[in-house]
């Protein structure tokens, strides 16, 4: 009641007093509100080496593969291996029915043997005998010619002396003429035997021998086709038929793969392939395996793929224990060029601008964040090389800088443990804020 009476008696001074108190209270609260700060993580760039990582997907293929097909159509007589068996090059895997081919090979072998005998007879008997006989005939004809020539000479002298009639001289001359003809014929025959007949006889015998040998080798080849052997070391991965079924010529009867090492074939950009060399280290990530498997570059194609304008690269993966299986899809990562003494920042510190350029957020001495454009070199999932825009003494915001505006107050640390905004700090904006929340 007393207060009511006082208010009724002097309302204006009391109202002024109340307004002054309210204004004073409002001013004190406004002056006490601090500038908001964003919690971030920041550090100076590091000097070190960084290697380019080239990533691509690939399919594992065997080091070598042979789909073995018979060259003749015949029933399968017997299999000597099962699917999954380890085989060596040259090992007998199966045989086909071959009785008819064996008989044909035997027949041709007989003809070949006969041709060999004929050749031996021609070269060791017939040809030498013909040559010797023609040589002796020529010598005999020459002796007879010389004898008749001496008779003619003697009778010519006697006829000149009148010791013999002319008839005897004419008879001697006729006999000389016959001897000369016999000599000429023997000489022609000897020359023919020496130059043509012997060679023709030998050539004929050689031709018959070669023909018989060819037929015999062909029959032997046909017979050998019924023995199916492995051309490579490996594992039998497919055997579609059973013994007794007919194997068709040209249709795979068994498949052998060399899985001692596997090849991952991947296609990468030409600019990346130019930095690679045979032997470069790599890894492949295989589904179901916790750790990456080491690999090495075994081939860099010398030409571009005309369809995709990429370069095919082969990675060799050792598989002595057979853990990896051909046909498995994998993710490959190749270590490309390496830069030493590079200025390196965490990859999370790099942000992309709308114009496809890049920038980082730097923390100034007054604890404010500022945007700085940068030029990147080698970039990996964890780190990035800075070519221009940042120095070794700059403080680069690595976590919490996403979405910050210039001159935003920042503070190195983590948000309060209760996860609520305090009067003097707020969580980082955007993606980095979520990441800070995960860290606490």
C-alpha positions as CSV (number, residue, x, y, z in Angstrom):
1,X,0.0,0.0,0.0
2,X,2.9,2.4,0.8
3,X,4.4,1.8,-2.7
4,X,1.0,2.5,-4.2
5,X,0.7,5.7,-2.4
6,X,4.2,6.9,-3.3
7,X,3.6,6.1,-7.0
8,X,0.4,8.0,-6.9
9,X,2.0,11.0,-5.2
10,X,5.1,11.3,-7.5
11,X,4.7,9.2,-10.7
12,X,7.1,11.1,-13.0
13,X,10.4,10.9,-11.1
14,X,9.8,7.2,-10.4
15,X,9.2,6.4,-14.1
16,X,12.4,8.3,-15.1
17,X,14.3,6.3,-12.5
18,X,13.0,3.0,-13.8
19,X,13.9,3.9,-17.4
20,X,17.4,4.8,-16.5
21,X,17.9,1.5,-14.7
22,X,16.7,-0.4,-17.7
23,X,18.9,1.4,-20.2
24,X,21.9,0.9,-17.9
25,X,21.3,-2.8,-17.7
26,X,20.9,-3.1,-21.5
27,X,24.2,-1.2,-22.2
28,X,26.1,-3.4,-19.8
29,X,25.0,-6.6,-21.6
30,X,25.8,-5.3,-25.0
31,X,29.3,-4.4,-24.0
32,X,29.9,-7.8,-22.5
33,X,29.1,-9.8,-25.7
34,X,32.5,-11.0,-27.2
35,X,33.3,-11.4,-31.0
36,X,32.5,-15.0,-32.1
37,X,35.5,-17.3,-32.9
38,X,35.7,-20.5,-35.0
39,X,37.7,-23.4,-33.8
40,X,40.2,-24.6,-36.4
41,X,43.3,-26.7,-36.8
42,X,46.3,-25.0,-38.4
43,X,50.0,-25.6,-39.0
44,X,53.0,-24.4,-41.1
45,X,53.6,-26.1,-44.5
46,X,56.2,-28.9,-44.3
47,X,59.2,-29.4,-46.5
48,X,59.6,-32.9,-47.8
49,X,59.1,-35.3,-50.7
50,X,55.8,-36.1,-52.3
51,X,54.9,-38.8,-54.9
52,X,52.1,-38.7,-57.4
53,X,49.6,-41.5,-57.0
54,X,47.8,-42.7,-60.2
55,X,44.7,-44.6,-59.5
56,X,42.5,-46.7,-61.8
57,X,40.4,-49.8,-61.9
58,X,41.5,-53.0,-63.5
59,X,40.8,-56.8,-63.9
60,X,43.3,-59.4,-63.0
61,X,44.3,-61.6,-65.9
62,X,46.7,-64.6,-65.9
63,X,50.4,-64.2,-66.9
64,X,49.9,-66.7,-69.7
65,X,46.9,-68.7,-70.9
66,X,46.4,-71.5,-73.4
67,X,43.1,-72.8,-74.6
68,X,44.3,-76.1,-76.0
69,X,42.4,-77.4,-79.1
70,X,43.0,-80.7,-80.9
71,X,43.9,-80.5,-84.6
72,X,42.0,-83.7,-85.4
73,X,38.5,-84.7,-84.6
74,X,38.4,-87.9,-82.5
75,X,36.9,-89.4,-79.3
76,X,38.8,-88.7,-76.1
77,X,40.6,-91.9,-75.1
78,X,41.9,-90.8,-71.7
79,X,42.4,-87.7,-69.5
80,X,45.4,-87.6,-67.3
81,X,44.5,-84.4,-65.4
82,X,41.5,-82.9,-63.6
83,X,40.5,-79.3,-63.3
84,X,42.7,-77.5,-60.8
85,X,45.8,-79.8,-61.5
86,X,49.2,-78.1,-61.7
87,X,50.9,-79.0,-64.9
88,X,54.3,-78.4,-66.6
89,X,55.1,-77.4,-70.1
90,X,55.1,-80.5,-72.4
91,X,53.2,-82.6,-69.9
92,X,50.7,-85.1,-71.5
93,X,47.2,-84.0,-70.5
94,X,45.0,-86.3,-72.7
95,X,45.0,-88.8,-75.6
96,X,42.5,-89.3,-78.5
97,X,41.6,-92.4,-80.3
98,X,44.4,-92.9,-83.0
99,X,44.4,-96.5,-84.3
100,X,43.8,-95.4,-87.9
101,X,46.4,-92.7,-87.8
102,X,48.9,-95.1,-86.3
103,X,48.3,-97.5,-89.2
104,X,48.7,-94.7,-91.8
105,X,52.0,-93.6,-90.1
106,X,53.3,-97.2,-90.3
107,X,52.4,-97.5,-94.0
108,X,54.2,-94.3,-94.8
109,X,57.2,-95.3,-92.8
110,X,57.6,-98.4,-95.0
111,X,57.5,-96.3,-98.1
112,X,60.0,-94.0,-96.7
113,X,62.3,-96.9,-95.8
114,X,62.1,-98.2,-99.4
115,X,62.8,-94.8,-100.8
116,X,65.9,-94.6,-98.6
117,X,67.1,-98.0,-100.0
118,X,66.5,-96.8,-103.6
119,X,68.5,-93.6,-102.9
120,X,71.4,-95.6,-101.4
121,X,71.4,-97.9,-104.4
122,X,71.4,-95.1,-106.9
123,X,74.1,-93.1,-105.2
124,X,76.4,-95.9,-104.2
125,X,75.9,-98.5,-107.0
126,X,74.1,-97.5,-110.2
127,X,75.5,-94.1,-110.7
128,X,79.2,-95.1,-110.0
129,X,78.8,-98.2,-112.2
130,X,77.4,-96.2,-115.2
131,X,80.2,-93.7,-114.8
132,X,82.9,-96.4,-114.7
133,X,81.5,-98.3,-117.6
134,X,81.3,-95.2,-119.8
135,X,84.8,-94.3,-118.8
136,X,86.1,-97.7,-119.8
137,X,84.3,-97.7,-123.1
138,X,85.8,-94.4,-123.9
139,X,89.3,-95.6,-123.1
140,X,88.8,-98.8,-125.2
141,X,87.5,-96.8,-128.1
142,X,90.5,-94.4,-127.8
143,X,92.9,-97.4,-127.8
144,X,91.3,-98.9,-130.9
145,X,91.4,-95.6,-132.6
146,X,95.1,-95.2,-131.9
147,X,95.8,-98.7,-133.1
148,X,94.0,-98.2,-136.4
149,X,95.7,-94.9,-136.9
150,X,99.1,-96.5,-136.6
151,X,98.1,-99.2,-139.1
152,X,97.0,-96.6,-141.6
153,X,100.3,-94.8,-141.2
154,X,102.3,-97.9,-141.7
155,X,100.4,-99.1,-144.8
156,X,100.6,-95.6,-146.3
157,X,104.4,-95.9,-146.2
158,X,104.4,-99.5,-147.6
159,X,102.0,-98.5,-150.4
160,X,104.3,-95.6,-151.3
161,X,107.2,-98.1,-151.5
162,X,105.0,-100.4,-153.6
163,X,105.2,-103.2,-151.0
164,X,101.4,-103.6,-150.6
165,X,98.5,-103.1,-153.0
166,X,96.2,-100.1,-152.6
167,X,93.4,-102.4,-151.5
168,X,95.2,-103.0,-148.2
169,X,95.6,-99.3,-147.6
170,X,91.9,-98.7,-148.3
171,X,90.9,-101.4,-145.9
172,X,93.0,-99.9,-143.1
173,X,91.5,-96.5,-143.8
174,X,88.0,-97.9,-143.6
175,X,88.8,-99.6,-140.3
176,X,90.2,-96.3,-138.9
177,X,87.1,-94.5,-139.9
178,X,85.0,-97.0,-137.9
179,X,87.3,-96.7,-134.9
180,X,86.9,-92.9,-135.1
181,X,83.1,-93.2,-135.0
182,X,83.2,-95.6,-132.1
183,X,85.5,-93.3,-130.2
184,X,83.2,-90.3,-130.9
185,X,80.2,-92.2,-129.6
186,X,82.0,-93.3,-126.5
187,X,83.1,-89.8,-125.9
188,X,79.6,-88.4,-126.2
189,X,78.2,-91.1,-123.9
190,X,80.9,-90.4,-121.3
191,X,80.3,-86.7,-121.3
192,X,76.5,-87.3,-121.0
193,X,77.0,-89.7,-118.1
194,X,79.4,-87.3,-116.4
195,X,77.4,-84.2,-116.8
196,X,73.7,-85.2,-116.9
197,X,72.8,-88.8,-116.4
198,X,74.4,-89.2,-113.0
199,X,73.0,-86.0,-111.7
200,X,69.5,-86.8,-113.0
201,X,69.6,-90.3,-111.4
202,X,70.7,-88.8,-108.1
203,X,68.1,-86.1,-108.3
204,X,65.4,-88.6,-109.1
205,X,66.3,-90.7,-106.1
206,X,66.4,-87.7,-103.9
207,X,63.0,-86.6,-105.0
208,X,61.5,-90.0,-104.3
209,X,63.1,-90.0,-100.9
210,X,61.9,-86.5,-100.1
211,X,58.4,-87.4,-101.2
212,X,58.3,-90.5,-99.0
213,X,59.8,-88.7,-96.1
214,X,57.2,-85.9,-96.4
215,X,54.3,-88.4,-96.4
216,X,55.8,-90.2,-93.4
217,X,56.3,-87.0,-91.4
218,X,52.8,-85.9,-92.2
219,X,51.4,-89.2,-91.0
220,X,53.5,-88.9,-87.8
221,X,52.3,-85.4,-87.2
222,X,48.7,-86.5,-87.5
223,X,49.4,-89.2,-85.0
224,X,51.1,-86.8,-82.6
225,X,48.0,-84.5,-82.7
226,X,46.2,-87.2,-80.7
227,X,48.5,-86.5,-77.8
228,X,47.3,-83.3,-76.0
229,X,50.2,-81.6,-74.2
230,X,50.5,-78.4,-72.2
231,X,52.4,-75.6,-73.9
232,X,53.0,-73.7,-70.6
233,X,53.4,-74.2,-66.9
234,X,50.2,-73.5,-65.1
235,X,46.9,-74.8,-63.7
236,X,44.1,-76.6,-65.5
237,X,41.1,-74.2,-65.2
238,X,38.7,-75.8,-67.6
239,X,38.0,-79.4,-68.9
240,X,34.6,-79.5,-70.6
241,X,34.5,-83.1,-71.9
242,X,34.8,-86.5,-70.4
243,X,36.6,-89.6,-71.7
244,X,34.7,-91.2,-74.6
245,X,33.2,-87.9,-75.9
246,X,34.3,-86.6,-79.3
247,X,36.7,-83.7,-79.3
248,X,36.1,-81.5,-82.3
249,X,39.1,-80.0,-84.1
250,X,39.5,-76.3,-83.2
251,X,37.3,-76.5,-80.1
252,X,39.1,-76.0,-76.7
253,X,39.6,-79.3,-74.9
254,X,41.5,-78.0,-71.9
255,X,42.4,-74.5,-70.7
256,X,45.7,-73.9,-68.8
257,X,46.5,-70.7,-67.0
258,X,49.8,-69.5,-65.6
259,X,48.7,-67.9,-62.3
260,X,52.2,-67.7,-60.7
261,X,51.8,-64.0,-61.4
262,X,48.8,-62.0,-62.5
263,X,48.5,-58.9,-64.7
264,X,46.3,-55.9,-63.9
265,X,45.7,-54.0,-67.2
266,X,44.6,-50.4,-66.7
267,X,44.1,-47.4,-68.9
268,X,45.4,-44.0,-67.7
269,X,45.8,-40.5,-69.2
270,X,48.8,-39.9,-71.5
271,X,50.1,-37.1,-69.2
272,X,50.3,-39.6,-66.3
273,X,51.8,-42.4,-68.4
274,X,54.6,-40.2,-69.5
275,X,55.9,-40.1,-65.9
276,X,55.9,-43.9,-65.6
277,X,58.7,-46.4,-66.2
278,X,58.9,-50.2,-66.1
279,X,59.6,-51.3,-62.5
280,X,57.7,-48.4,-60.9
281,X,56.1,-49.5,-57.6
282,X,52.3,-49.9,-57.3
283,X,49.7,-51.5,-55.1
284,X,46.3,-53.1,-55.8
285,X,43.3,-53.3,-53.5
286,X,41.5,-56.6,-53.8
287,X,38.0,-57.1,-52.5
288,X,38.0,-59.3,-49.3
289,X,41.7,-58.5,-48.5
290,X,42.4,-56.0,-45.8
291,X,45.9,-55.0,-46.9
292,X,46.9,-53.7,-50.4
293,X,49.0,-56.2,-52.5
294,X,52.3,-54.9,-53.9
295,X,52.8,-54.8,-57.6
296,X,55.2,-53.4,-60.3
297,X,54.7,-51.8,-63.7
298,X,55.7,-54.4,-66.2
299,X,54.6,-52.7,-69.4
300,X,53.8,-49.1,-70.6
301,X,52.2,-49.3,-74.0
302,X,54.1,-47.3,-76.6
303,X,50.9,-46.2,-78.4
304,X,47.6,-44.6,-77.4
305,X,44.4,-46.6,-77.5
306,X,42.6,-45.2,-80.5
307,X,39.2,-45.7,-78.9
308,X,39.9,-43.9,-75.6
309,X,43.1,-42.0,-76.3
310,X,44.5,-43.5,-73.1
311,X,47.7,-45.5,-72.5
312,X,47.5,-49.2,-71.4
313,X,49.7,-50.0,-68.4
314,X,50.3,-53.5,-67.1
315,X,51.0,-54.2,-63.4
316,X,52.6,-57.5,-62.5
317,X,51.4,-59.0,-59.2
318,X,53.2,-62.0,-57.8
319,X,50.9,-64.9,-56.9
320,X,53.1,-67.8,-55.9
321,X,50.5,-69.1,-53.3
322,X,47.6,-68.7,-55.7
323,X,45.7,-66.4,-53.4
324,X,44.6,-64.1,-56.2
325,X,42.2,-65.3,-58.8
326,X,42.1,-64.2,-62.5
327,X,39.0,-62.2,-63.3
328,X,38.9,-60.3,-60.0
329,X,38.2,-56.6,-60.3
330,X,40.8,-54.5,-58.4
331,X,41.6,-50.9,-57.7
332,X,45.2,-50.1,-58.6
333,X,47.4,-47.3,-57.4
334,X,50.8,-46.5,-59.1
335,X,53.5,-44.3,-57.6
336,X,54.4,-41.8,-60.3
337,X,56.8,-38.9,-60.3
338,X,58.4,-37.9,-57.0
339,X,59.2,-34.3,-56.1
340,X,61.9,-33.8,-53.4
341,X,62.1,-30.7,-51.1
342,X,58.5,-29.8,-51.9
343,X,56.3,-27.4,-49.9
344,X,53.5,-29.7,-48.6
345,X,50.2,-29.0,-46.9
346,X,47.4,-31.4,-45.9
347,X,45.0,-32.2,-48.7
348,X,42.0,-31.1,-46.6
349,X,43.5,-27.5,-46.6
350,X,42.9,-27.2,-50.3
351,X,39.6,-25.7,-51.4
352,X,38.2,-25.3,-55.0
353,X,36.9,-22.0,-56.3
354,X,34.0,-21.7,-58.7
355,X,36.4,-20.9,-61.6
356,X,38.3,-24.2,-60.9
357,X,41.2,-22.5,-59.3
358,X,42.3,-23.4,-55.7
359,X,42.9,-21.5,-52.5
360,X,43.7,-22.1,-48.9
361,X,42.7,-20.3,-45.7
362,X,45.6,-18.7,-43.8
363,X,45.5,-17.7,-40.1
364,X,47.0,-14.2,-39.6
365,X,48.8,-12.9,-36.6
366,X,45.6,-11.3,-35.3
367,X,43.8,-14.7,-35.4
368,X,41.8,-13.9,-38.4
369,X,41.3,-16.1,-41.5
370,X,42.2,-14.9,-45.0
371,X,41.7,-16.6,-48.4
372,X,44.9,-17.0,-50.5
373,X,44.9,-18.5,-54.0
374,X,47.5,-21.2,-54.6
375,X,49.0,-23.2,-57.5
376,X,49.2,-26.9,-57.0
377,X,51.8,-29.4,-58.1
378,X,51.6,-33.1,-57.1
379,X,48.3,-34.0,-55.2
380,X,47.7,-37.2,-53.3
381,X,44.7,-38.2,-51.1
382,X,46.6,-37.0,-48.0
383,X,48.8,-34.1,-49.1
384,X,49.3,-31.5,-51.8
385,X,52.3,-29.7,-53.1
386,X,52.1,-25.9,-53.2
387,X,54.0,-24.2,-56.0
388,X,52.9,-20.6,-55.4
389,X,50.7,-18.7,-53.0
390,X,52.0,-20.0,-49.6
391,X,55.3,-19.7,-47.8
392,X,57.0,-21.9,-45.2
393,X,56.1,-19.4,-42.4
394,X,52.4,-19.1,-43.2
395,X,49.9,-20.7,-40.9
396,X,47.6,-22.8,-43.1
397,X,44.2,-23.8,-41.7
398,X,43.8,-27.6,-42.4
399,X,40.6,-28.3,-40.6
400,X,37.6,-26.0,-40.0
401,X,38.4,-23.6,-42.9
402,X,35.7,-24.7,-45.2
403,X,33.1,-21.9,-45.8
404,X,34.9,-19.3,-43.7
405,X,34.7,-15.7,-44.8
406,X,37.7,-13.3,-44.8
407,X,38.5,-11.7,-41.4
408,X,36.6,-14.4,-39.5
409,X,38.0,-14.8,-36.0
410,X,39.6,-18.2,-35.6
411,X,41.1,-20.1,-32.7
412,X,43.3,-23.2,-32.8
413,X,41.7,-26.0,-30.8
414,X,38.5,-28.1,-30.6
415,X,35.0,-27.0,-29.6
416,X,33.9,-27.5,-26.0
417,X,33.3,-31.1,-24.9
418,X,29.5,-30.6,-24.4
419,X,29.2,-29.8,-28.1
420,X,27.2,-26.5,-27.5
421,X,28.2,-23.0,-28.5
422,X,29.7,-21.0,-25.8
423,X,29.7,-17.2,-25.4
424,X,33.2,-16.8,-26.9
425,X,33.3,-19.5,-29.6
426,X,31.2,-21.3,-32.2
427,X,31.9,-24.5,-34.2
428,X,33.5,-24.3,-37.6
429,X,31.2,-23.9,-40.6
430,X,30.3,-26.4,-43.2
431,X,32.2,-29.6,-43.8
432,X,35.0,-28.8,-41.4
433,X,32.6,-28.3,-38.6
434,X,31.3,-31.8,-39.0
435,X,34.8,-33.1,-39.1
436,X,35.6,-31.3,-35.8
437,X,32.5,-32.8,-34.3
438,X,33.8,-36.2,-35.3
439,X,37.2,-35.5,-33.7
440,X,35.9,-34.6,-30.2
